[in-house]
Amino acid sequence: MPAAPGYPSSTGAYSAHPGFSASQGGYPAAPPSAAGYPVGQHPQPQAGYGTSGYPAQGYPSAQQPGGAPPMGMSGYAQQQSAGYNTQSGTVPQQQQQMYRPKEQGTIKPYSPFNGQADAELLRKAMKGFGTDEKAIVDVLTRRTNAQRQKIVLDFKTMYGKDLIKELKSELSGRFEDIVLALLLKSSDYDAMCLHKAIEGLGTDEGALIEILCTRSNKQILDIKQAYKTLFRRDLEKDILGDTSGHFGRLLVSMTVGNRDENSNVDVARAQADAKALHAAGEKKWGTDESKFNSILAAQSIAQLQRVFDEYQKLSGHTIERAISSEMSGDLKQGMTTIVKVVRNSAAYFAEQLYTSMKGLGTNDRQLVRVIVTRCEVDMVQIKQEFQRNYGKTLESFIAVSSTASRAPCAEHCCCCGVWDACWGSLSIVAIIITKDN
């Protein structure tokens, strides 16, 4: 596979409510852009599956303070049985206000923001002997992605140097991974994660599923373009080269970015689709996976919520149970992920964080990926779901996990006040990002 452009390398059912390896080369340059992770300030969700929905749409350009965030695919309230027009099978017009985004990020636009002043602070942090990692963290973890893109632009304007390249030469290990991830455009970062999941021996199917099965149409289209720009390759072709069968077809369906995003619900169609899924699975010798694919990959989040409700009425059990009994392996994981995100996207990402840290060792890539991509979207809700389902705050779990997973440091441990490349540096950054700023 051609080398990635950029800088060279430096040396079942959901339970009730419920990236990165060591430094690698190939970080693409972050072109100046105003794009950033969306910052939503919306009402907090209620517990239960009704707080479901896809992540906010498209990593749109950051809203100015006071500006209304764009309508995404997320935050669809659970459909109520009352209020449906049984004749037309659609939600009455007066019910449309039910479908509101209800997400809040922990990183919000910093005010007063001055990109040139921040660029100067970062230059001072890298100037002379040693690097002031704490100063770097203080700036980058308290600015939105859009503001960080402005800092990158101002740094190059003021000093004639690329900030990402400068930081890459100063940092190392997991700390470098998360700092550079924060500086990339959202679509570039997702594209890079997909490329890492595919390149080389073996495939990280979990990363492919997490990204492709949870992003909105606009996000997918932006990611595909970023992938082509950064790696001069076609994402769909690379996915087909590393996957096969019904799982590969599901991922290809996700890369199209053509899910219906209408919030209207057609009850009659939902009942018909529930019957079709039942007939394609439990009532059939073998399973018609294509029928599941055609419904789960194409219909809107609001519509799928109703389909799943109708399926449970028809069969007496959840769609998750049907998928678990009828499918296996990566296809089962992919289909289940779609259902989980439809049910409750914050609970899904809380589970991703939990699984990245539980047991021996830590899946650094998964931990960094979820924190970086959700910190401006719905990290407030993710933290609520994490504590509800796992009995600990996310911050405390990260701290405990970092202590258990930390490799011995060369001289000092960061808990003693000295920053280094051990696990503690990553954990401190992760904790800061997940705290409300």
Buried (B, 14 or more C-beta within 10 A) or exposed (E): EEEBEBBEEBEEBBEEBBBBEEBBEBBBBBBBBBBBBBBBBBEEBEEEBBBBBBBBBBBBBBBEEEEEBBBBBBBBBBBEEEEBEEEEBBBEEEBEEBBBBBBBBBBBBBEEBBBBEBBBBBBEBBEEEEBBBBBBBBBBBBBBBBBBBBBBBBBBEEBEEBBBBBBBEBBBBBBBBBBBBBBBBBBBBBBBBBBBBBBEEEBBBBBBBBBBBBBBBBBBBBBBBBBEBBBEBBBBEBBBBBBEEBBBBBBBBBBBBEBBBEBBBBBEBBBBBBBBBBEBBBEEEEBBBEBBBBBBBBBBBBBBBBBBBBBBEBBEEBBBBBBBBBBEEBBBBBBBBBBBBBBBBBBBBBBBBBEBBEEEEBBBBBBBBBBBBBBBBBBBBBBBBBBBBBEBBBBEBBBEBBEEBBEEBEEEBBBEEBBBBBBBBBBBBBBBBBBEB
